[in-house]
Amino acid sequence: MINTGANSNSTPARPRPLSPNIQIYRPQLTSVLSIANRVTGLILSFGAVGLVVWLSAAATGPQTYGVVQGVIESWAGQVVLFGCTFAFFLHLCGGIRHFVWDTVHGFELRSIYISGWTIVAASVVLTAAAWTISLFVAGGHP
Amino acid sequence: MTRDSFRSPLARALGLGTAKSGVQHWWAERVAAVALVPLCLWFAASIIAHAGSDRAVFIGWIRTPLATSCMTLLLIALFHHSALGLQVVIEDYVHSGVRFVAIVAVRLGCYGLAVIGIFATLHIAFGG
């Protein structure tokens, strides 16, 4: 039961009807990207904690930095970092899409779907580009 | 005469709607977001450019005046935006008495982390 509203104190004979919520609807690009923007924001909040840990380790000394760098360079660390990269670009592109909406533009259904698929494509391309260039640059410093 | 009567009708009505003080919150989140666009792109580009480098190179990079300034600004904007964003998530899903505690904890946690990050940055930049 999500919302019992004002009837929470009484016991009705049968459950009160609820307004349709998220689990009723078939997922659409619009709703999925709205949820994705929030989820990526949450993921990036944890990523921000990682940034502070990384900076603190760099400030503390070579030994501590080595431990953190070891975690980042591990298989699991690279998967998390890759996920954070995609979350970063999706949240960035989604945020820019919100800036356009804030100027009261792009609310037509067609525009919303065009901008939606654009940010998905841009995030995939930017993530791939960031990792390709990173691996290329890292190859120069073995 | 109660204290309340000294306040104008407008002052008593402000903030009592369902949105409370939503505009300030929304606006602050957007201002931080505007700052984050160039700062995050700078950060991503710098990390990519230094991929595979060792600690000495990263330290040397953070010590540059541009990187010290941008990293400090990034940490301020990032954790301000995070605190505001996480607050909305808590307000949407936490309905019990824990809500107030959770919002305060997130606020203090975000500002604490920002200070730790800025201190680490300045320590790298100016420490021996």
Interface residues (C-beta under 8 A of the other chain):
Chain A: R38 G41 L42 L44 S45 A48 V49 L51 V52 L55 S56 A58 A59 P62 Y65 G66 Q69 F88 L92 G95 I96 H98 F99 D102 A130 I133 S134 L135 V137 A138 G139 G140 H141 P142
Chain B: R30 A33 V34 L36 V37 C40 L41 A44 I47 I48 A49 H50 A51 G52 S53 D54 R55 V57 F58 I59 I62 M71 L75 L78 F79 S82 G85 L86 V89 L113 I116 G117 F119 A120 T121 H123 I124 G127
